[in-house]
Each structure stands twice: as structure tokens, then as C-alpha cells.
Amino acid sequence: MSPKDSFLVFDRTKELFDYPMHYHPEYELNFISDAPGVRRAVGDSLEEITDKDLVLIGPNLYHVWEQHKCKSKKIREITIQFHNHLFQTEFLNRGIMKPLKEMFERANHGIIFSRNTSLALESRIKKVSKLDSMDYFLEIFSILYDLSISRNQRMLSTTSVEPENYEHSEKLKRLHQFIENNYASKISLSGISDLLNMSTVSFNRFIKKRTGKTFVEYLNDIRIGHASRQLIEKDKSISEIAYSCGFNSIANFNRIFKKNKGCTPTKYREDFLGIQRVL
């Protein structure tokens, strides 16, 4: 994309996913239909998709769609990219823009939208490449806004490229930064409560309200995210990775990893083998 571009749209029908894992500074909205069995990797998330897939990828987040078990010969893929600075901070700070701002923050983890949302927006997304000028700009902007207020969104990757952008409150930012810096060490509920000048009862309510998770679940998510990255990128043994990410036993690590990722650490590492990374 040139600095003067607003959106770049690729609309194609293909038989094969053969592009390697990559990342780029632009946001990317990817709509895929008629490709059941394709496997999607976003950050440390690895999932097999159904016949519809609608995902928003944040800047510099690794991602790839690979053929895997897909037998379809008419895969429809529509990709919409836009600069990470297209919407300026002052604009996003307007009250009416809050849903968009929060969606862009969540996109640092990658967002998968529900099947109902994919079906509702499918015809509009398919028509985007046929529009011109301001109609083209306004329709994509409208689609993004409708996505931001849609139900049943789910973040994909445990880790993000810039976790400091996960802004729900100053306390949550401080909490997240502290855990990112100390996840390999023992972190107690009382210690983290003291750090934020809160009682343990108040802190438990705070973390549950802000993240939908208990403190232990939130901490384990971050630890599993770091462990996932190490399983992909490093040659350490699984036990070395477990202990380096703050787990005090292999059995506990394996149990939590499987609950979080749906597979064992060994299977997770095997599934990522052969996925090429490029810059």
C-alpha cells in the first residue's frame, strides 16, 4: 500500500492456500468461504476452519491460512487491508467511535467473528471490490463499524504484538505489564493486590469484571501464550519451557495447556512444524 491509499482489497477465487506465515504493519480483514478443512494460524492460535471464516488481524501479528484438509477447488478469499494509522487517535477517541477503537485494540490478538456475522455481511463484503471512490471508502468503514458492534466475537491469540495497547483501564495496564515482566516467577494474589492498592476481594471482582477471567486464569493465559511461542520458535524441551514460563510441574503445565489450546504441547509443536515464517 502507498501512503496515499485508504484500503486495499484483494478478491479472488482459488484452489490452494500456499502463502507462508507472515506479518505486516497493516490491519487485515480476511473473509474466506467454501474452504472447510483449511487450518488458520494467528499468533499462537491454531484452528481448523469451517465453510465461513471472517477474521481481523492486527498490525505485525503472524498469520497464515494453510490447505491442511481442504478439498475445495473454488475457495473464495477476500482480503481488505488498511494502514494502522488510517484512523487517527483523536478520531477514535470520539464517543461514537468507542466500539471501533476497542475492536482495533482486540485485533492485536486477532479476532474471529461469529458465523451469523459472517453470513450477515457476506454479500456486502463480496461487493466491495466493485465500488469506487467515496462509496468504496464509506462501505468498508460501515462494515468495520458493524463488525465492532457484532456479537460473539472471540480473540484468537493468547499473546499480542503490543500487549501494552490492551487498554481497558490504568490498573489493568499495570497488571498486564507486571505479569508480562514477571510471568516466569511466582506471583501471588495478595502480592498483585498490594501492587494495585486493592484488597484481594476487590481485586478478584475487578479482574473478573474487566477480563471475564479469574486471576489464575488470566495469569495462566499469559504464561501459556509465552510457552506457545517458545514451542514454535525455540528448540527447548517441553519441561524447560514449562518451568521457564512459571509452571512448577510438568503435569500441571500439560493439563492447563491442553485446556487452553485443545491439544498437548507435543501435538501443538508438531502441528506448527513446516509452517514457514517470513518477514
MARGUGU-482749 format. One line per 8 residues: number of its first residue (from 0); their letters; for each residue x, y, z of N, C-alpha, C. Coordinates in Angstrom, 2 decimals, padded with zeros to 5 digits. Example, Ala and Ser with C-alpha at 12.3 -4.5 7.8 and 13.67 -1.06 7.14 Angstrom:
<rs>
0> as> 013.19/-005.69/007.80/012.30/-004.50/007.80/013.20/-003.30/007.80  012.85/-002.25/007.08/013.67/-001.06/007.14/012.90/000.03/007.87
</rs>
This chain:
<rs>
0> mspkdsfl> 000.84/-001.19/000.00/000.00/000.00/000.00/000.87/001.24/000.00  000.46/002.25/-000.76/001.17/003.51/-000.73/000.63/004.37/000.42  001.38/005.39/000.83/000.90/006.25/001.93/-000.42/006.94/001.63  -000.76/007.07/000.35/-001.99/007.76/-000.02/-003.20/006.83/-000.09  -002.98/005.54/000.00/-004.09/004.58/-000.08/-004.88/004.56/001.22  -006.18/004.30/001.12/-007.02/004.10/002.30/-007.22/002.62/002.56  -007.75/001.91/001.57/-007.98/000.47/001.69/-007.45/-000.23/000.45  -007.00/-001.44/000.63/-006.56/-002.28/-000.48/-007.37/-003.57/-000.40
8> vfdrtkel> -008.05/-003.94/-001.49/-008.92/-005.11/-001.50/-008.42/-006.13/-002.52  -008.27/-007.37/-002.07/-007.98/-008.49/-002.96/-009.21/-009.40/-002.94  -009.75/-009.70/-004.12/-010.92/-010.56/-004.23/-010.58/-011.64/-005.25  -010.48/-012.89/-004.80/-010.05/-013.94/-005.71/-010.72/-015.27/-005.39  -010.82/-016.10/-006.42/-011.24/-017.49/-006.26/-010.02/-018.35/-006.55  -009.74/-019.30/-005.68/-008.50/-020.06/-005.78/-008.74/-021.51/-005.41  -007.75/-022.35/-005.72/-007.82/-023.77/-005.38/-006.92/-024.13/-004.22  -005.96/-023.26/-003.90/-004.93/-023.66/-002.96/-004.46/-022.50/-002.11
16> fdypmhyh> -004.25/-022.75/-000.82/-003.56/-021.81/000.06/-002.09/-022.23/000.11  -001.21/-021.40/-000.42/000.21/-021.76/-000.44/001.12/-020.61/000.01  000.51/-019.54/000.56/001.31/-018.41/001.03/001.82/-018.72/002.43  003.10/-018.44/002.71/003.67/-018.81/004.02/003.23/-017.89/005.14  003.50/-018.29/006.36/003.21/-017.45/007.51/003.98/-016.14/007.39  003.33/-015.04/007.74/003.94/-013.73/007.54/003.30/-012.72/008.48  003.78/-011.50/008.43/003.17/-010.40/009.16/003.44/-009.10/008.42  002.69/-008.07/008.73/002.85/-006.77/008.08/002.24/-005.69/008.98
24> peyelnfi> 002.59/-004.43/008.77/002.12/-003.37/009.67/000.66/-002.99/009.47  000.02/-003.45/008.38/-001.37/-003.10/008.12/-002.33/-004.00/008.89  -003.51/-003.47/009.20/-004.62/-004.31/009.64/-005.10/-005.12/008.43  -005.65/-006.31/008.68/-006.16/-007.14/007.59/-007.45/-007.82/008.00  -008.49/-007.59/007.21/-009.76/-008.30/007.39/-009.82/-009.37/006.31  -009.95/-010.62/006.72/-009.95/-011.73/005.78/-011.27/-012.48/005.84  -011.97/-012.55/004.70/-013.19/-013.33/004.59/-012.92/-014.51/003.67  -013.21/-015.73/004.13/-012.97/-016.94/003.35/-014.25/-017.77/003.38
32> sdapgvrr> -014.67/-018.23/002.21/-015.84/-019.11/002.14/-015.52/-020.33/001.28  -016.29/-021.38/001.51/-016.14/-022.64/000.75/-014.75/-023.24/000.91  -014.24/-023.23/002.14/-012.91/-023.78/002.39/-012.86/-024.60/003.68  -013.84/-025.50/003.89/-013.79/-026.29/005.12/-012.54/-027.17/005.15  -011.92/-027.25/006.32/-010.72/-028.06/006.46/-009.43/-027.28/006.38  -009.49/-026.01/005.92/-008.30/-025.16/005.93/-007.91/-024.90/007.39  -006.62/-024.78/007.65/-006.15/-024.51/009.01/-005.61/-023.09/009.08  -006.10/-022.36/010.09/-005.71/-020.97/010.30/-004.79/-020.86/011.51
40> avgdslee> -003.66/-020.17/011.34/-002.75/-019.87/012.44/-002.67/-018.36/012.59  -002.98/-017.87/013.79/-002.88/-016.44/014.10/-002.17/-016.32/015.44  -000.97/-015.74/015.45/-000.18/-015.70/016.67/000.06/-017.12/017.16  -000.38/-017.42/018.37/-000.22/-018.78/018.90/-001.50/-019.61/018.79  -002.49/-019.11/018.04/-003.75/-019.83/017.83/-003.65/-020.69/016.57  -004.16/-021.91/016.66/-004.14/-022.84/015.52/-005.49/-023.55/015.48  -006.29/-023.30/014.43/-007.64/-023.87/014.36/-007.98/-024.29/012.94  -008.80/-025.32/012.82/-009.35/-025.73/011.52/-010.65/-024.98/011.30
48> itdkdlvl> -010.82/-024.37/010.13/-012.00/-023.54/009.89/-013.12/-024.36/009.25  -014.32/-023.77/009.26/-015.47/-024.39/008.60/-015.63/-023.74/007.23  -016.85/-023.68/006.70/-017.03/-023.15/005.35/-017.01/-021.63/005.30  -017.08/-020.96/006.47/-017.01/-019.50/006.52/-015.99/-019.09/007.57  -015.18/-018.11/007.24/-014.18/-017.62/008.21/-014.01/-016.12/008.00  -014.23/-015.36/009.06/-014.10/-013.91/008.99/-013.26/-013.45/010.16  -012.05/-012.95/009.87/-011.06/-012.67/010.90/-010.43/-011.30/010.66  -010.21/-010.57/011.76/-009.48/-009.30/011.70/-008.13/-009.50/012.38
56> igpnlyhv> -007.06/-009.19/011.64/-005.69/-009.35/012.13/-005.09/-007.98/012.39  -004.49/-007.80/013.57/-003.85/-006.53/013.91/-002.45/-006.41/013.32  -001.83/-005.25/013.44/-000.51/-005.00/012.86/000.56/-005.93/013.42  001.39/-006.46/012.52/002.59/-007.23/012.85/002.31/-008.51/013.62  001.10/-009.05/013.47/000.74/-010.31/014.10/000.89/-011.43/013.07  001.69/-012.44/013.40/001.91/-013.57/012.50/000.58/-014.23/012.15  000.40/-014.60/010.85/-000.81/-015.30/010.45/-000.60/-016.05/009.15  -001.40/-017.10/008.97/-001.38/-017.87/007.74/-002.64/-018.73/007.68
64> weqhkcks> -003.13/-018.97/006.47/-004.15/-019.98/006.21/-003.47/-021.04/005.35  -003.49/-022.30/005.79/-002.85/-023.35/005.03/-003.85/-024.42/004.62  -003.56/-025.13/003.53/-004.52/-026.04/002.90/-005.02/-027.13/003.84  -004.12/-027.78/004.56/-004.46/-028.79/005.57/-005.38/-029.86/004.97  -006.65/-029.92/005.37/-007.56/-030.99/004.91/-008.56/-030.50/003.85  -008.41/-029.30/003.38/-009.39/-028.71/002.45/-009.31/-029.37/001.07  -010.47/-029.77/000.52/-010.55/-030.40/-000.81/-011.25/-029.49/-001.83  -011.73/-028.35/-001.38/-012.49/-027.45/-002.25/-011.62/-026.93/-003.39
72> kkireiti> -012.21/-026.79/-004.57/-011.49/-026.26/-005.73/-011.94/-024.84/-006.08  -012.90/-024.32/-005.31/-013.38/-022.96/-005.56/-013.46/-022.20/-004.23  -012.31/-021.88/-003.70/-012.22/-021.13/-002.45/-012.34/-019.65/-002.77  -013.23/-018.98/-002.07/-013.38/-017.52/-002.25/-012.66/-016.84/-001.10  -011.72/-015.97/-001.43/-010.96/-015.24/-000.41/-010.99/-013.74/-000.74  -011.45/-012.97/000.22/-011.49/-011.51/000.07/-010.69/-010.91/001.22  -009.67/-010.17/000.89/-008.78/-009.57/001.89/-008.85/-008.05/001.78  -009.10/-007.40/002.90/-009.14/-005.93/002.95/-008.05/-005.47/003.91
80> qfhnhlfq> -007.09/-004.71/003.41/-006.01/-004.19/004.25/-006.13/-002.68/004.38  -005.69/-002.16/005.55/-005.63/-000.71/005.72/-004.53/-000.36/006.72  -003.94/000.83/006.54/-002.82/001.26/007.37/-003.20/001.31/008.85  -002.25/001.00/009.71/-002.53/001.03/011.15/-002.74/002.44/011.67  -002.43/003.45/010.87/-002.65/004.84/011.29/-003.74/005.52/010.45  -004.54/004.73/009.74/-005.59/005.33/008.91/-006.57/006.13/009.75  -006.96/005.57/010.89/-007.87/006.27/011.79/-007.06/006.85/012.94  -006.94/008.15/012.97/-006.09/008.82/013.95/-006.68/008.71/015.37
88> teflnrgi> -005.80/008.84/016.35/-006.21/008.69/017.75/-007.31/009.67/018.13  -007.19/010.92/017.71/-008.20/011.92/018.06/-009.57/011.52/017.53  -009.59/010.93/016.34/-010.85/010.49/015.74/-011.42/009.31/016.52  -010.58/008.34/016.86/-011.03/007.15/017.57/-011.45/007.45/019.01  -010.97/008.56/019.56/-011.32/008.93/020.93/-012.71/009.57/021.03  -013.35/009.85/019.90/-014.72/010.37/019.94/-015.65/009.29/020.50  -016.65/009.71/021.25/-017.52/008.75/021.92/-018.14/007.74/020.98  -018.59/008.20/019.80/-019.28/007.31/018.88/-018.34/006.25/018.30
96> mkplkemf> -017.02/006.51/018.38/-016.04/005.60/017.80/-015.54/004.55/018.79  -016.06/004.54/020.01/-015.57/003.62/021.03/-015.57/002.16/020.59  -016.66/001.65/019.96/-016.63/000.24/019.53/-015.49/-000.06/018.56  -015.23/000.85/017.62/-014.14/000.65/016.66/-012.79/000.66/017.36  -012.58/001.63/018.25/-011.32/001.73/018.96/-011.03/000.45/019.74  -012.05/-000.05/020.45/-011.86/-001.26/021.25/-011.63/-002.48/020.36  -012.29/-002.52/019.20/-012.06/-003.64/018.28/-010.63/-003.63/017.76  -010.12/-002.45/017.42/-008.74/-002.38/016.92/-007.75/-002.81/018.00
104> eranhgii> -008.04/-002.52/019.26/-007.17/-002.96/020.35/-007.20/-004.49/020.47  -008.40/-005.07/020.37/-008.51/-006.53/020.46/-007.86/-007.22/019.27  -007.80/-006.52/018.14/-007.23/-007.11/016.92/-005.75/-007.41/017.07  -005.10/-006.86/018.10/-003.71/-007.21/018.36/-003.57/-008.69/018.69  -004.67/-009.33/019.08/-004.70/-010.77/019.33/-005.31/-011.53/018.16  -005.86/-010.82/017.17/-006.65/-011.44/016.12/-008.06/-011.69/016.63  -009.08/-011.39/015.81/-010.48/-011.58/016.21/-011.17/-012.47/015.19  -011.86/-013.49/015.67/-012.72/-014.31/014.82/-014.16/-013.88/015.07
112> fsrntsla> -014.89/-013.59/014.00/-016.28/-013.17/014.14/-017.21/-014.39/013.96  -018.39/-014.30/014.51/-019.30/-015.43/014.53/-019.79/-015.78/013.12  -020.30/-016.99/012.98/-020.85/-017.42/011.70/-022.04/-016.54/011.30  -022.87/-016.17/012.26/-024.01/-015.30/011.96/-023.56/-013.96/011.40  -022.48/-013.41/011.99/-021.94/-012.15/011.49/-021.38/-012.32/010.08  -020.67/-013.43/009.84/-020.13/-013.71/008.50/-021.25/-013.77/007.46  -022.33/-014.47/007.80/-023.45/-014.60/006.86/-024.14/-013.26/006.63  -024.27/-012.46/007.69/-024.95/-011.17/007.58/-024.18/-010.19/006.70
120> lesrikkv> -022.85/-010.27/006.73/-022.02/-009.30/006.00/-021.46/-009.84/004.69  -021.68/-011.12/004.41/-021.06/-011.76/003.25/-021.34/-011.04/001.95  -022.60/-010.73/001.67/-022.93/-010.11/000.38/-022.30/-008.73/000.25  -022.23/-007.99/001.36/-021.63/-006.65/001.31/-020.13/-006.73/001.08  -019.48/-007.68/001.75/-018.03/-007.84/001.58/-017.71/-008.24/000.14  -018.56/-009.08/-000.45/-018.32/-009.54/-001.82/-018.52/-008.43/-002.86  -019.24/-007.39/-002.49/-019.49/-006.29/-003.44/-018.48/-005.16/-003.34  -017.65/-005.17/-002.30/-016.74/-004.05/-002.04/-015.82/-003.75/-003.22
128> skldsmdy> -015.26/-004.80/-003.82/-014.29/-004.59/-004.90/-014.91/-003.97/-006.15  -016.23/-003.93/-006.21/-016.93/-003.36/-007.37/-017.29/-001.89/-007.16  -017.02/-001.35/-005.98/-017.36/000.04/-005.68/-016.20/000.97/-006.02  -016.49/002.24/-006.12/-015.48/003.25/-006.44/-015.55/004.41/-005.46  -014.44/005.12/-005.36/-014.38/006.40/-004.67/-014.93/006.36/-003.26  -015.76/007.38/-002.95/-016.26/007.53/-001.59/-017.21/006.39/-001.22  -017.95/005.84/-002.19/-018.82/004.69/-001.90/-017.99/003.53/-001.37  -016.84/003.33/-001.96/-015.91/002.26/-001.56/-015.42/002.49/-000.14
136> fleifsil> -014.99/003.73/000.16/-014.48/004.05/001.49/-015.58/003.91/002.55  -016.74/004.50/002.28/-017.82/004.51/003.27/-018.36/003.11/003.54  -018.42/002.27/002.52/-018.95/000.93/002.74/-018.00/000.09/003.59  -016.70/000.19/003.33/-015.74/-000.56/004.16/-015.78/-000.04/005.59  -015.85/001.28/005.74/-015.93/001.86/007.08/-017.18/001.36/007.80  -018.30/001.29/007.08/-019.55/000.81/007.66/-019.45/-000.66/008.06  -018.80/-001.46/007.22/-018.60/-002.88/007.54/-017.77/-003.03/008.80  -016.69/-002.25/008.91/-015.85/-002.31/010.10/-016.64/-001.93/011.35
144> ydlsisrn> -017.47/-000.90/011.24/-018.26/-000.50/012.40/-019.26/-001.59/012.79  -019.92/-002.19/011.79/-020.87/-003.27/012.07/-020.15/-004.46/012.72  -018.93/-004.73/012.30/-018.15/-005.79/012.94/-017.86/-005.45/014.40  -017.55/-004.18/014.65/-017.16/-003.77/016.01/-018.29/-003.93/017.01  -019.54/-003.86/016.56/-020.68/-003.98/017.47/-021.35/-005.35/017.36  -020.76/-006.25/016.60/-021.35/-007.57/016.42/-021.18/-008.44/017.66  -022.02/-009.41/017.82/-022.00/-010.30/018.98/-021.06/-011.49/018.76  -020.66/-012.07/019.89/-019.91/-013.34/019.89/-018.59/-013.28/019.15
152> qrmlstts> -017.89/-012.14/019.28/-016.52/-012.08/018.79/-015.63/-012.88/019.75  -014.51/-013.37/019.22/-013.58/-014.11/020.07/-012.15/-013.78/019.68  -011.31/-013.45/020.67/-009.90/-013.20/020.38/-009.19/-014.53/020.18  -008.26/-014.58/019.24/-007.63/-015.83/018.85/-006.34/-016.13/019.59  -005.39/-015.21/019.55/-004.07/-015.47/020.10/-004.01/-015.07/021.57  -003.37/-015.91/022.37/-003.20/-015.57/023.78/-002.33/-014.34/023.93  -001.29/-014.27/023.14/-000.37/-013.13/023.19/-000.69/-012.16/022.07  -000.24/-010.94/022.21/-000.38/-009.93/021.18/001.00/-009.36/020.91
160> vepenyeh> 001.11/-008.60/019.82/002.39/-007.99/019.49/002.72/-006.88/020.46  001.72/-006.10/020.84/001.93/-004.98/021.74/000.92/-005.05/022.88  001.18/-005.86/023.89/000.20/-006.02/024.97/-000.09/-004.74/025.72  000.82/-003.75/025.62/000.55/-002.51/026.33/-000.62/-001.75/025.73  -001.05/-002.13/024.53/-002.19/-001.47/023.92/-003.53/-002.04/024.40  -003.46/-003.02/025.27/-004.68/-003.65/025.78/-005.25/-002.75/026.87  -005.90/-001.66/026.45/-006.26/-000.58/027.36/-007.72/-000.64/027.76  -008.01/-001.19/028.92/-009.35/-001.09/029.50/-009.31/-000.14/030.69
168> seklkrlh> -008.17/-000.07/031.36/-008.01/000.85/032.48/-006.55/000.92/032.84  -006.18/001.95/033.59/-004.79/002.09/034.02/-004.38/000.93/034.91  -005.26/000.48/035.78/-004.93/-000.63/036.66/-004.68/-001.91/035.86  -005.51/-002.14/034.85/-005.33/-003.35/034.04/-004.03/-003.28/033.25  -003.69/-002.09/032.78/-002.41/-001.93/032.09/-001.25/-002.24/033.02  -001.30/-001.74/034.25/-000.24/-002.00/035.22/-000.16/-003.48/035.54  -001.32/-004.10/035.71/-001.36/-005.54/036.00/-000.74/-006.33/034.86  -001.16/-006.04/033.64/-000.67/-006.78/032.49/000.84/-006.62/032.32
176> qfiennya> 001.31/-005.39/032.48/002.74/-005.13/032.32/003.55/-005.86/033.39  003.03/-005.87/034.62/003.75/-006.55/035.70/003.85/-008.05/035.41  002.74/-008.64/034.97/002.76/-010.08/034.69/003.66/-010.39/033.50  003.62/-009.54/032.47/004.50/-009.76/031.32/005.97/-009.75/031.73  006.30/-008.92/032.71/007.69/-008.81/033.15/008.08/-009.88/034.16  007.09/-010.52/034.79/007.38/-011.44/035.90/006.68/-012.79/035.79  006.16/-013.14/034.61/005.37/-014.36/034.48/006.17/-015.63/034.83  007.50/-015.57/034.70/008.31/-016.75/035.00/008.49/-016.97/036.50
184> skislsgi> 008.13/-015.97/037.30/008.31/-016.06/038.75/006.98/-016.38/039.44  007.06/-016.68/040.71/005.84/-016.91/041.49/005.12/-015.59/041.71  003.85/-015.54/041.38/003.04/-014.32/041.55/001.84/-014.69/042.41  001.72/-014.05/043.56/000.63/-014.37/044.48/-000.53/-013.38/044.32  -001.71/-013.83/044.69/-002.89/-012.97/044.64/-002.72/-011.79/045.58  -002.18/-012.03/046.78/-002.01/-010.94/047.75/-000.97/-009.95/047.26  000.09/-010.45/046.63/001.14/-009.56/046.13/000.65/-008.66/045.01  -000.13/-009.23/044.08/-000.64/-008.43/042.97/-001.70/-007.45/043.45
192> sdllnmst> -002.48/-007.84/044.47/-003.48/-006.93/045.04/-002.80/-005.74/045.69  -001.72/-006.00/046.42/-000.96/-004.91/047.05/-000.38/-003.97/045.99  000.09/-004.54/044.89/000.67/-003.73/043.82/-000.33/-002.70/043.30  -001.59/-003.09/043.24/-002.64/-002.22/042.71/-003.40/-001.47/043.80  -002.89/-001.60/045.04/-003.53/-000.92/046.18/-004.99/-001.31/046.33  -005.26/-002.61/046.23/-006.62/-003.12/046.35/-006.63/-004.29/047.33  -007.76/-004.54/047.96/-007.90/-005.75/048.76/-008.04/-006.93/047.81  -007.80/-008.13/048.29/-007.91/-009.30/047.42/-009.35/-009.48/046.93
200> vsfnrfik> -010.32/-009.16/047.77/-011.72/-009.28/047.37/-012.04/-008.30/046.24  -011.59/-007.04/046.41/-011.84/-006.03/045.38/-011.11/-006.38/044.09  -009.89/-006.89/044.23/-009.12/-007.24/043.04/-009.79/-008.38/042.28  -010.27/-009.38/043.01/-010.96/-010.51/042.35/-012.16/-010.03/041.55  -012.93/-009.11/042.14/-014.09/-008.56/041.41/-013.62/-007.78/040.19  -012.55/-006.99/040.36/-012.03/-006.15/039.29/-011.58/-006.99/038.09  -010.76/-008.02/038.35/-010.21/-008.81/037.24/-011.30/-009.60/036.53  -012.28/-010.07/037.29/-013.37/-010.82/036.68/-014.24/-009.93/035.81
208> krtgktfv> -014.50/-008.73/036.28/-015.33/-007.79/035.52/-014.63/-007.32/034.27  -013.32/-007.04/034.37/-012.58/-006.48/033.24/-012.21/-007.50/032.18  -011.95/-008.75/032.58/-011.44/-009.74/031.64/-012.35/-010.94/031.47  -013.31/-011.11/032.37/-014.15/-012.30/032.33/-013.45/-013.53/032.85  -012.27/-013.36/033.46/-011.48/-014.48/033.96/-011.13/-014.25/035.42  -010.82/-015.34/036.10/-010.24/-015.21/037.43/-008.78/-014.81/037.28  -008.15/-014.39/038.38/-006.74/-014.01/038.32/-005.87/-015.18/037.85  -006.13/-016.37/038.38/-005.33/-017.54/037.99/-005.51/-017.84/036.50
216> eylndiri> -006.72/-017.74/035.99/-006.96/-017.97/034.56/-006.24/-016.93/033.71  -006.29/-015.67/034.15/-005.63/-014.59/033.42/-004.12/-014.80/033.39  -003.55/-015.15/034.55/-002.11/-015.41/034.65/-001.71/-016.60/033.78  -002.50/-017.66/033.84/-002.17/-018.85/033.05/-002.27/-018.58/031.56  -003.23/-017.74/031.14/-003.33/-017.38/029.72/-002.04/-016.75/029.23  -001.50/-015.83/030.00/-000.27/-015.15/029.61/000.89/-016.14/029.59  000.98/-016.98/030.60/002.06/-017.98/030.65/001.96/-018.97/029.49  000.75/-019.43/029.19/000.57/-020.36/028.07/000.91/-019.68/026.75
224> ghasrqli> 000.59/-018.39/026.64/000.95/-017.66/025.43/002.45/-017.64/025.19  003.21/-017.36/026.24/004.67/-017.36/026.11/005.19/-018.77/025.84  004.60/-019.76/026.49/005.02/-021.14/026.26/004.73/-021.55/024.81  003.58/-021.14/024.28/003.22/-021.47/022.90/004.24/-020.91/021.92  004.62/-019.66/022.15/005.62/-019.04/021.26/006.94/-019.78/021.32  007.35/-020.18/022.52/008.61/-020.90/022.66/008.54/-022.28/022.00  007.38/-022.94/022.09/007.22/-024.24/021.43/007.39/-024.12/019.92  006.97/-022.98/019.38/007.06/-022.77/017.94/008.47/-022.35/017.53
232> ekdksise> 009.07/-021.46/018.30/010.28/-020.78/017.84/011.58/-021.29/018.44  011.53/-022.05/019.52/012.76/-022.46/020.20/012.89/-023.98/020.24  014.12/-024.44/020.43/014.40/-025.87/020.47/014.46/-026.42/021.89  014.00/-025.67/022.85/014.00/-026.15/024.24/013.07/-027.35/024.40  013.35/-028.17/025.42/012.45/-029.27/025.73/011.17/-028.70/026.34  010.12/-029.50/026.34/008.84/-029.06/026.89/008.97/-028.76/028.38  009.74/-029.55/029.10/009.91/-029.30/030.53/010.65/-027.99/030.77  011.67/-027.69/029.95/012.39/-026.42/030.09/011.45/-025.25/029.86
240> iayscgfn> 010.60/-025.36/028.85/009.66/-024.29/028.53/008.65/-024.12/029.66  008.16/-025.22/030.19/007.17/-025.15/031.27/007.72/-024.40/032.47  008.92/-024.77/032.91/009.50/-024.12/034.09/009.89/-022.67/033.80  010.33/-022.39/032.58/010.73/-021.02/032.25/009.54/-020.08/032.15  008.33/-020.65/032.04/007.12/-019.83/031.95/006.32/-019.81/033.25  006.93/-020.28/034.34/006.31/-020.12/035.65/005.51/-021.30/036.16  005.51/-022.43/035.44/004.77/-023.60/035.91/005.69/-024.45/036.78  005.15/-024.94/037.90/006.00/-025.65/038.86/005.96/-027.17/038.70
248> sianfnri> 005.19/-027.66/037.72/005.20/-029.09/037.44/004.79/-029.33/035.99  005.35/-030.38/035.39/005.02/-030.70/034.00/003.56/-031.14/033.88  003.09/-031.90/034.86/001.71/-032.37/034.81/000.73/-031.20/034.81  001.00/-030.21/035.65/000.13/-029.03/035.72/000.19/-028.24/034.41  001.40/-028.10/033.86/001.57/-027.40/032.59/000.80/-028.10/031.48  000.95/-029.43/031.38/000.26/-030.18/030.32/-001.25/-030.05/030.45  -001.76/-030.11/031.68/-003.20/-030.03/031.90/-003.75/-028.67/031.48  -003.07/-027.60/031.93/-003.54/-026.25/031.62/-003.37/-025.95/030.13
256> fkknkgct> -002.27/-026.41/029.54/-002.04/-026.18/028.11/-003.14/-026.84/027.28  -003.47/-028.08/027.60/-004.49/-028.79/026.84/-005.86/-028.13/027.00  -006.15/-027.67/028.20/-007.42/-026.98/028.43/-007.47/-025.69/027.63  -006.36/-024.98/027.54/-006.29/-023.69/026.86/-006.26/-023.83/025.34  -005.47/-024.80/024.84/-005.23/-024.93/023.40/-005.95/-026.09/022.74  -006.51/-026.99/023.56/-007.23/-028.11/022.97/-006.35/-029.26/022.53  -005.07/-029.21/022.84/-004.15/-030.29/022.48/-002.96/-030.25/023.42  -002.14/-031.29/023.40/-000.96/-031.33/024.27/000.13/-030.43/023.70
264> ptkyredf> 001.10/-030.01/024.51/002.23/-029.23/024.00/002.97/-029.93/022.87  003.13/-031.26/022.98/003.81/-032.02/021.93/003.06/-031.93/020.61  001.73/-032.13/020.65/000.91/-032.06/019.43/000.93/-030.65/018.86  000.86/-029.65/019.72/000.89/-028.25/019.28/002.16/-027.97/018.51  003.30/-028.41/019.06/004.59/-028.19/018.39/004.64/-028.92/017.05  004.14/-030.13/017.01/004.14/-030.91/015.77/003.28/-030.24/014.70  002.14/-029.69/015.10/001.24/-029.06/014.14/001.85/-027.83/013.50  002.73/-027.14/014.22/003.34/-025.94/013.68/004.58/-026.24/012.84
272> lgiqrvl> 005.11/-027.47/012.93/006.29/-027.80/012.14/005.97/-027.69/010.65  006.86/-027.09/009.91/006.66/-026.98/008.47/005.98/-025.70/008.05  005.42/-024.94/009.00/004.83/-023.65/008.64/005.97/-022.64/008.56  006.21/-022.13/007.39/007.34/-021.24/007.17/007.04/-019.84/007.66  008.01/-019.20/008.25/007.87/-017.82/008.67/008.72/-016.93/007.76  008.14/-015.84/007.30/008.90/-014.87/006.52/008.66/-013.49/007.07  009.55/-012.57/006.83/009.41/-011.19/007.30/008.92/-010.31/006.16
</rs>
